[in-house]
Amino acid sequence: MGERKNLFNIPAYLQVGDVRLKVVKWGISGAVVEPSPLLELSELKKADFIFPYDAYNELVIPNLKIECFPENGKLFCAFKKLSKDQEEALKYLIREHLWGRIVSIPGELMNYTQEEKIRRELLSLQWNLFLKQTLKKVLQAAVLVVGIGTALLGAKTLVEEKPTELIVSSYSEESPPEGNSLKKNNSRGVQKAATTEEKQATFEVASKIVQSQGTGETKPFPLQVSSTPKEEKLSRGENYYCVQVATATSAESLVDLAEKLKDLPYVRVEKIGRYYTLRVGFDRAYQEDEKLAQEISKRLHKRVFPRVCAYRPERWVYPQAEAR
């Protein structure tokens, strides 16, 4: 029934078809998921493993083979025959979680990167997985096209072996190609058009991912032109941009650093899991956060980076008065 050792409480999902199931615990051996009729039968299925992070980003590890068994009101889904890429991606997530470079908050069903380097590595990992998946589909399509081309070539050879007078009458200007020969020519044209459209769509998707990777952020919603003013009421249901300045295991050093930035909007120290992080601002526009990050970097002579932030005042340890 699968190995239950070394399972971690890291927020994640398993997606089977169009259904997304919450993962309770998971590890290299498999995952404990919420009950679902889709998985109650102990048969081999395919599922995408989804790792949510930084409010709206997701790392998708596609096409895991799983076999699920009921256990104590939940289901244990064993991972079967993981590919090298799938296993390495899962191990990477667990390692960064254990080292504290990814902080998991099960109550929010969200993970947060604590360093710009980790976020970039996650984006790069997603790109590699996407590229290999796309190449696999392209190769499958190419095999299909070759198969169709071979069949058409065979059909053409049979036509050419017919008596000369039949060929002349079929392709004379007075009697254009009809019937099966016309359908074959049309189907070949449709196949070429479909292949061109498929390549163009793949190129456009890849271009968007490369562009987002260059900035270190993905942007699934249109950016607004103005930042959030100080007096605007913030919402828990929205995501904002902010600047992450520093992370530490204690709040004291970050509070001292925050005092140097108190003239900037929404300077706060948040406690996330076992760590404290100093962040500045709540903006709707990524461009505004880039400008703010440049100003903070010049003032403190250290590297800072823009990121997605949620409004969670209960996590603030500085300033406590505003957090209330």
Secondary structure, DSSP 8 states (H G I E B T S, - for coil): -----S-B---EEEEETTEEEEEEEE-SSEEEE---TTT-S-S-EEEEEEEEETTTEEEEEEEEEEEEEEETTEEEEEEES--HHHHHHHHHHHHHHHTTSEEEEGGGTEEEESSHHHHHHHHHHHHHHHHHHHHHHHHHHHHHHHHHHHHHHHHHHHHHTS-HHHHHHHH-TTS---HHHHHHHHHHHHHHHHHHHHHHHHHHHHHHHHHHHHHT----S---SS---TTS---TTSEEEEEEEEEESSSHHHHHHHHTTTTSTTEEEEEETTEEEEEEEEES-HHHHHHHHHHHHHHHTS--EEEEEE--GGGEEESHHHH-
